[in-house]
Amino acid sequence: MQKSVAINDQHCGWSKLLSPRTYSNEATGTITADWIIVGAGYTGLAAAYAFADKYPEQKIVIIDAQGAGEGASARNSGYLVDSTLNDGHLSDTGLSSYLEKYLLNKSGLDAVEYMVKKHNIKCDWSPIGKIHATTQKKNESKLQSYSQTLTSLELPHRILNRQELIARTGTSYYRSAVETEGAVMLQPAALARGMIERLQSNVSLYEFSPLVSWEKIFEADGYSNIRVTTPKSEIKAKNIMFALNGYMAPNKIKNSRVFPLTLTASLTRPLTDTEFETIGSPKEWGILSAQAMGATVRLTSDRRIMIRNTAEVWPRMSMSEAELNTRKHLHVSGLIKRFPFLNAYDIDYTWSGVTCISKNNANIFQQLENHVFAAGCYNGGGIGLGVLFGQEMPDFAAGEHSDNINKILNRPQPKLLPPQPVLNWGISMKLAKDRYFAADER
């Protein structure tokens, strides 16, 4: 029996900036399909598209507990990245492992770019790279090691000092940074919306249809292997794919290997012409902190500033308005450090979202048992990997191997986690420690 979990709040700024859409019907009655996909985020949508393309004669059903694409996919910070900050281990083994991870991330980025260009998805695609910055002298050695890794792999980047950072970002808050090429900033909810709008005719999308239970069944006709129930429907299918990401563990999917974290973010109103000129009229940028639990900050193409500086164990996963307002105060504090002319009244939206983490930064891309598959756990890199894993699932399920599938399968498997409540205690203690050392970076 799989229990449905609380859906997200209704305050996501990226979604609010889009025009309203007409939702698909809720699942009702008895439905049959060849494939049922649970979860309509980037992974589920990409998988539905790929299954429908590979098997145009088959029926694909995709269900979601809320509006499609309105979970973590719409709520992330909009960073589509290739290289990631590491501790600079330049041994042959360390560099080789880093290269494998980079190539997988790059394949994810390429998969999203292909989809965006092929279907002309309007998602504020901006290939401007990203900035890893610090306010602390102690982190400058980490940035130097990162630069050495990028140099070893011949990946374009540059080191920025304080004055260069002021000119690039409009804030004097940071002391140094590494700016890399290759990354893309985008509007995450608009990307999800574009994917929804391009689903093929043999895909049936049912929204506001949470998973209540699922089981394997064996009927005389040999057709139905899986039975899924939602509040108002029974769905029978030959195969099932779980694309739940942060909701895998609450639904008992790989729950001994992955766990959810709840993050919150805020998005300001657009800066005025005067404010924008005051900070030097910089081009769009995205900053990631060199310190764990430091703030992620973006200046968007429409001159809004996004900040995310919280991550916590939150068993209820969804947050109330009062709980969001408490986190909003932390966002305001971080904004004022960087742009003193901003205050709480300048924030238009504050929202929460759930991400999926493993102990060793590994992902899920597996056949759990006959006819049962799962993909997820992107450790904060869900745009590219989410689309890629969904895109590759039909070939993987058919027993076929591609270069991308081999890249995915060559990555480490998630390590076993401690049992509850030890797990949540340990994560909470680790996050508290990281928050302490990241006080100047939040």
C-alpha positions as CSV (number, residue, x, y, z in Angstrom):
1,M,0.0,0.0,0.0
2,Q,1.4,3.4,-1.0
3,K,0.2,6.4,0.9
4,S,-0.3,9.7,-0.9
5,V,1.5,12.7,0.6
6,A,0.8,16.4,0.9
7,I,1.1,18.3,-2.2
8,N,3.1,21.6,-2.5
9,D,1.9,25.1,-1.5
10,Q,0.3,27.3,-4.2
11,H,2.8,30.1,-4.1
12,C,5.5,29.2,-6.6
13,G,6.7,32.4,-8.2
14,W,7.8,30.7,-11.4
15,S,4.3,29.2,-11.9
16,K,2.6,32.5,-10.9
17,L,4.4,34.3,-13.6
18,L,2.9,32.1,-16.3
19,S,-0.6,32.5,-17.7
20,P,-3.2,30.2,-16.2
21,R,-3.6,26.8,-17.9
22,T,-6.6,24.4,-18.3
23,Y,-5.8,21.3,-16.3
24,S,-6.4,17.8,-17.5
25,N,-9.2,15.7,-16.0
26,E,-8.8,13.7,-12.8
27,A,-8.6,10.0,-13.3
28,T,-12.0,8.3,-12.8
29,G,-13.4,4.8,-13.4
30,T,-11.4,1.9,-14.8
31,I,-8.5,2.7,-17.1
32,T,-6.2,0.4,-19.0
33,A,-2.8,1.2,-20.4
34,D,0.5,-0.3,-21.6
35,W,2.5,2.0,-19.3
36,I,1.5,4.0,-16.3
37,I,3.9,6.7,-15.1
38,V,3.5,8.0,-11.6
39,G,4.7,11.6,-11.4
40,A,4.4,14.3,-14.0
41,G,7.5,16.3,-13.4
42,Y,10.5,16.6,-15.8
43,T,11.3,12.8,-15.6
44,G,7.7,11.6,-16.0
45,L,6.9,14.0,-18.8
46,A,10.1,13.2,-20.7
47,A,9.4,9.5,-20.2
48,A,5.8,9.8,-21.4
49,Y,7.0,11.6,-24.5
50,A,9.7,9.0,-25.1
51,F,7.5,6.0,-24.6
52,A,4.8,7.5,-26.9
53,D,7.4,8.2,-29.5
54,K,8.9,4.7,-29.3
55,Y,5.6,2.9,-29.1
56,P,3.0,5.0,-31.0
57,E,0.5,2.2,-31.0
58,Q,0.6,1.8,-27.2
59,K,-1.3,3.8,-24.5
60,I,0.7,5.7,-22.0
61,V,-1.0,7.0,-18.8
62,I,0.7,9.6,-16.5
63,I,-0.8,10.6,-13.2
64,D,0.2,13.3,-10.7
65,A,-1.1,14.3,-7.3
66,Q,-1.3,17.9,-8.3
67,G,-1.0,19.9,-11.5
68,A,1.5,18.4,-13.8
69,G,4.9,20.1,-13.6
70,E,4.0,22.1,-10.5
71,G,6.0,20.1,-8.0
72,A,9.8,20.2,-7.8
73,S,10.2,20.8,-11.5
74,A,8.5,24.2,-11.4
75,R,10.0,25.1,-8.0
76,N,13.8,24.7,-8.6
77,S,16.1,27.6,-9.1
78,G,16.3,27.2,-12.9
79,Y,20.0,26.2,-13.1
80,L,20.8,23.7,-15.9
81,V,24.4,22.8,-15.2
82,D,27.2,20.7,-16.5
83,S,30.2,21.1,-14.2
84,T,29.7,21.1,-10.4
85,L,31.9,22.4,-7.6
86,N,34.1,19.7,-6.0
87,D,36.8,19.6,-3.4
88,G,39.6,19.5,-6.0
89,H,40.7,15.9,-5.7
90,L,43.0,15.7,-8.7
91,S,44.1,12.1,-8.4
92,D,43.6,10.0,-11.5
93,T,40.6,8.3,-9.8
94,G,39.1,11.5,-8.6
95,L,39.5,13.3,-11.9
96,S,38.1,10.3,-13.8
97,S,35.1,10.2,-11.5
98,Y,34.5,13.9,-11.9
99,L,34.7,13.6,-15.7
100,E,32.1,10.8,-15.7
101,K,29.8,13.0,-13.7
102,Y,30.4,16.0,-15.9
103,L,29.7,14.0,-19.1
104,L,26.5,12.7,-17.6
105,N,25.4,16.2,-16.6
106,K,26.4,17.5,-20.1
107,S,24.2,14.8,-21.7
108,G,21.3,16.0,-19.5
109,L,21.9,19.6,-20.6
110,D,22.0,18.5,-24.3
111,A,18.8,16.5,-23.8
112,V,17.0,19.6,-22.5
113,E,18.4,21.8,-25.2
114,Y,17.3,19.4,-27.9
115,M,13.8,19.3,-26.5
116,V,13.6,23.1,-26.2
117,K,14.8,23.7,-29.7
118,K,12.9,20.9,-31.4
119,H,9.6,22.0,-29.9
120,N,10.3,25.7,-29.7
121,I,9.6,25.8,-25.9
122,K,9.7,29.3,-24.6
123,C,11.5,29.1,-21.2
124,D,13.8,32.1,-21.1
125,W,16.7,29.9,-22.2
126,S,19.9,31.8,-21.3
127,P,23.3,30.1,-21.9
128,I,25.2,32.5,-19.6
129,G,27.1,30.0,-17.4
130,K,27.1,30.2,-13.7
131,I,29.1,31.7,-10.8
132,H,30.5,29.8,-7.8
133,A,31.2,32.6,-5.2
134,T,32.3,33.0,-1.6
135,T,32.4,35.7,1.0
136,Q,34.9,33.7,3.1
137,K,38.6,33.5,2.6
138,K,38.7,29.9,3.7
139,N,36.7,28.9,0.6
140,E,39.1,30.5,-1.8
141,S,41.3,27.4,-1.8
142,K,38.2,25.3,-2.7
143,L,37.5,27.6,-5.7
144,Q,41.2,27.4,-6.7
145,S,41.0,23.6,-6.7
146,Y,37.8,23.8,-8.7
147,S,39.5,26.0,-11.2
148,Q,42.4,23.4,-11.4
149,T,39.9,20.6,-12.1
150,L,38.2,22.6,-14.9
151,T,41.6,23.5,-16.3
152,S,42.6,19.8,-16.3
153,L,39.5,19.0,-18.3
154,E,39.9,22.0,-20.6
155,L,36.5,23.4,-19.5
156,P,36.3,27.2,-20.1
157,H,36.1,29.4,-16.9
158,R,37.6,32.4,-15.3
159,I,38.4,33.5,-11.7
160,L,36.8,36.7,-10.6
161,N,38.1,39.0,-7.9
162,R,35.9,41.3,-5.8
163,Q,36.0,44.2,-8.2
164,E,35.2,42.0,-11.2
165,L,32.3,40.5,-9.2
166,I,30.9,43.9,-8.4
167,A,30.9,44.7,-12.1
168,R,29.4,41.4,-13.0
169,T,26.7,41.1,-10.4
170,G,26.1,44.6,-9.0
171,T,26.8,43.5,-5.4
172,S,29.9,43.9,-3.3
173,Y,29.0,41.0,-1.0
174,Y,31.3,38.4,-2.5
175,R,35.1,38.4,-2.4
176,S,36.0,36.0,-5.2
177,A,34.4,33.5,-7.5
178,V,34.8,31.1,-10.4
179,E,32.6,31.7,-13.4
180,T,32.1,28.8,-15.7
181,E,30.7,28.5,-19.2
182,G,28.2,25.8,-20.3
183,A,25.5,26.3,-17.7
184,V,22.0,27.6,-18.7
185,M,19.6,29.7,-16.7
186,L,15.9,29.2,-17.5
187,Q,12.4,29.6,-16.2
188,P,11.7,26.1,-14.8
189,A,7.9,26.3,-14.7
190,A,7.8,27.4,-18.3
191,L,10.0,24.5,-19.4
192,A,7.6,22.1,-17.6
193,R,4.6,23.8,-19.2
194,G,6.1,23.5,-22.7
195,M,6.7,19.7,-22.1
196,I,3.1,19.3,-21.0
197,E,1.7,21.1,-24.1
198,R,3.6,18.8,-26.5
199,L,2.6,15.4,-25.2
200,Q,1.4,13.1,-28.0
201,S,-2.1,11.9,-28.6
202,N,-1.4,8.4,-27.2
203,V,-0.5,9.9,-23.8
204,S,-3.3,10.4,-21.3
205,L,-2.5,12.9,-18.5
206,Y,-4.5,12.8,-15.3
207,E,-3.9,15.6,-12.8
208,F,-5.0,15.9,-9.2
209,S,-4.9,12.1,-9.1
210,P,-2.6,11.0,-6.3
211,L,-1.4,7.4,-6.0
212,V,-3.3,5.6,-3.2
213,S,-1.9,2.1,-3.8
214,W,-0.3,-0.2,-6.3
215,E,0.2,-3.9,-6.6
216,K,1.2,-6.5,-9.1
217,I,-1.6,-8.7,-10.4
218,F,-1.8,-11.6,-12.9
219,E,-5.0,-12.0,-14.9
220,A,-5.9,-14.8,-17.3
221,D,-5.8,-12.5,-20.4
222,G,-2.1,-11.8,-19.6
223,Y,-2.7,-8.1,-20.2
224,S,-2.7,-6.5,-16.8
225,N,0.4,-6.9,-14.6
226,I,0.0,-3.7,-12.4
227,R,-3.0,-2.3,-10.7
228,V,-2.9,1.3,-9.5
229,T,-5.6,3.0,-7.5
230,T,-6.2,6.7,-7.1
231,P,-9.1,8.3,-5.1
232,K,-11.5,7.9,-8.0
233,S,-10.0,5.3,-10.4
234,E,-8.4,1.9,-10.9
235,I,-5.7,1.8,-13.6
236,K,-4.5,-1.5,-15.0
237,A,-1.2,-1.5,-17.0
238,K,1.4,-3.9,-18.2
239,N,4.2,-1.8,-16.7
240,I,4.8,1.0,-14.2
241,M,7.4,3.7,-13.8
242,F,7.8,5.7,-10.7
243,A,9.1,9.3,-11.4
244,L,8.5,10.6,-7.9
245,N,11.9,12.1,-7.1
246,G,11.5,13.7,-3.6
247,Y,8.3,11.7,-3.0
248,M,10.0,8.3,-3.6
249,A,10.9,7.7,0.0
250,P,7.4,8.6,1.4
251,N,5.9,6.2,-1.1
252,K,8.3,3.4,0.0
253,I,10.3,3.5,-3.3
254,K,14.0,3.0,-2.5
255,N,13.3,4.6,0.9
256,S,16.4,2.9,2.4
257,R,18.6,4.6,-0.2
258,V,17.2,8.1,-0.7
259,F,15.6,10.8,1.4
260,P,13.7,14.1,0.8
261,L,14.7,17.6,1.9
262,T,12.4,20.6,1.8
263,L,13.8,23.9,0.5
264,T,12.2,27.4,0.3
265,A,12.9,30.3,-2.0
266,S,11.6,33.8,-2.7
267,L,11.4,36.0,-5.8
268,T,11.3,39.7,-5.7
269,R,9.4,42.2,-7.8
270,P,11.3,43.5,-10.9
271,L,14.0,46.1,-10.0
272,T,13.1,49.6,-11.1
273,D,15.1,51.3,-13.8
274,T,16.9,53.4,-11.1
275,E,17.7,50.4,-9.0
276,F,19.0,48.4,-12.0
277,E,21.2,51.3,-13.0
278,T,22.4,51.7,-9.5
279,I,23.8,48.2,-9.5
280,G,25.5,48.7,-12.9
281,S,22.8,47.2,-15.2
282,P,24.4,43.8,-15.2
283,K,23.4,41.0,-17.6
284,E,21.5,38.1,-16.1
285,W,23.5,35.9,-13.7
286,G,23.2,32.9,-11.3
287,I,25.3,32.5,-8.2
288,L,25.9,29.2,-6.3
289,S,27.7,29.4,-2.9
290,A,31.1,27.7,-2.5
291,Q,29.9,26.9,1.1
292,A,27.4,24.1,1.8
293,M,24.1,25.6,2.8
294,G,25.1,29.0,1.4
295,A,22.5,30.9,-0.6
296,T,21.6,30.3,-4.3
297,V,20.9,33.7,-5.9
298,R,19.8,34.7,-9.4
299,L,19.2,37.9,-11.3
300,T,16.6,37.0,-13.9
301,S,16.1,38.4,-17.4
302,D,13.2,40.4,-16.1
303,R,15.3,42.0,-13.3
304,R,13.9,40.0,-10.4
305,I,16.1,38.5,-7.7
306,M,15.6,35.0,-6.5
307,I,17.1,33.7,-3.3
308,R,17.1,30.2,-1.8
309,N,19.0,29.8,1.5
310,T,17.1,27.1,3.5
311,A,17.1,23.3,3.5
312,E,15.6,21.2,6.2
313,V,14.1,17.9,7.2
314,W,10.3,18.5,7.0
315,P,8.3,15.3,7.3
316,R,5.0,17.0,6.3
317,M,6.9,18.3,3.2
318,S,4.3,20.9,2.3
319,M,4.4,24.3,4.2
320,S,1.6,26.6,5.4
321,E,1.5,30.3,4.8
322,A,2.8,31.0,8.3
323,E,5.6,28.6,7.9
324,L,6.6,30.1,4.6
325,N,6.6,33.6,6.1
326,T,9.1,32.4,8.7
327,R,11.5,31.3,5.9
328,K,10.7,34.5,4.0
329,H,12.4,36.5,6.9
330,L,15.6,34.4,6.2
331,H,15.4,35.2,2.5
332,V,15.0,38.9,3.3
333,S,18.0,38.9,5.5
334,G,20.1,37.3,2.7
335,L,18.8,39.8,0.1
336,I,19.6,42.8,2.3
337,K,23.2,41.6,2.7
338,R,23.6,41.7,-1.0
339,F,21.2,44.5,-2.0
340,P,20.5,46.9,0.9
341,F,17.8,48.7,-0.9
342,L,15.5,45.7,-0.8
343,N,13.1,44.7,2.0
344,A,10.3,42.3,2.8
345,Y,7.8,44.4,0.8
346,D,9.8,43.8,-2.3
347,I,9.2,40.0,-2.3
348,D,6.4,38.9,-4.6
349,Y,6.5,35.2,-4.0
350,T,7.8,32.7,-1.4
351,W,7.4,28.9,-1.9
352,S,8.7,25.5,-0.8
353,G,9.7,22.5,-2.8
354,V,11.1,19.0,-2.2
355,T,14.3,17.6,-3.5
356,C,15.7,14.1,-3.3
357,I,19.1,13.3,-1.9
358,S,21.3,10.2,-1.5
359,K,24.2,9.6,0.9
360,N,26.8,9.5,-1.9
361,N,25.3,11.9,-4.5
362,A,24.1,8.9,-6.5
363,N,20.9,8.6,-8.6
364,I,18.1,6.0,-9.1
365,F,17.6,4.5,-12.6
366,Q,16.6,0.9,-12.1
367,Q,14.3,-1.9,-12.8
368,L,13.0,-2.7,-9.3
369,E,11.3,-5.9,-10.4
370,N,9.6,-7.3,-13.5
371,H,7.5,-4.6,-15.1
372,V,8.4,-2.0,-12.4
373,F,10.9,0.8,-13.0
374,A,12.0,3.9,-11.2
375,A,14.1,7.0,-11.9
376,G,15.0,10.0,-9.7
377,C,17.1,11.3,-6.9
378,Y,19.0,14.0,-8.7
379,N,20.7,15.6,-5.6
380,G,19.8,19.1,-6.7
381,G,20.5,18.7,-10.4
382,G,17.1,17.7,-11.6
383,I,16.5,19.6,-14.8
384,G,19.0,18.0,-17.0
385,L,19.2,14.6,-15.3
386,G,15.4,14.4,-14.9
387,V,14.8,14.9,-18.6
388,L,17.7,12.6,-19.6
389,F,16.6,9.8,-17.3
390,G,13.0,10.0,-18.5
391,Q,14.1,10.1,-22.1
392,E,16.3,7.0,-21.8
393,M,13.8,4.9,-19.8
394,P,12.0,3.3,-22.8
395,D,15.2,1.9,-24.2
396,F,16.4,0.8,-20.8
397,A,13.1,-1.0,-20.1
398,A,13.4,-2.7,-23.5
399,G,16.9,-4.0,-22.6
400,E,18.6,-1.7,-25.1
401,H,21.8,0.2,-24.2
402,S,22.9,3.6,-25.5
403,D,25.9,5.7,-24.6
404,N,23.7,7.7,-22.3
405,I,22.3,4.6,-20.6
406,N,25.8,3.3,-20.1
407,K,26.8,6.7,-18.5
408,I,23.9,6.5,-16.1
409,L,24.6,2.8,-15.2
410,N,28.3,3.5,-14.7
411,R,27.5,5.9,-11.9
412,P,27.7,4.7,-8.2
413,Q,24.5,3.3,-6.7
414,P,23.0,5.0,-3.6
415,K,24.4,3.8,-0.4
416,L,22.3,2.2,2.4
417,L,20.9,4.8,4.9
418,P,20.4,4.4,8.6
419,P,16.9,3.5,9.8
420,Q,14.4,6.1,11.1
421,P,14.4,8.1,13.3
422,V,18.2,7.9,13.3
423,L,18.3,9.1,9.7
424,N,16.3,12.3,10.3
425,W,18.3,13.1,13.4
426,G,21.6,12.7,11.6
427,I,20.5,14.8,8.6
428,S,19.2,17.5,10.9
429,M,22.5,17.6,12.8
430,K,24.4,17.8,9.5
431,L,22.3,20.6,8.2
432,A,22.6,22.5,11.5
433,K,26.4,22.2,11.3
434,D,26.4,23.4,7.7
435,R,24.1,26.3,8.5
436,Y,26.5,27.4,11.3
437,F,29.6,27.4,9.0
438,A,27.5,29.0,6.2
439,A,26.2,31.9,8.4
440,D,28.2,34.5,6.3
441,E,27.1,32.9,3.0
442,R,23.3,32.8,3.6
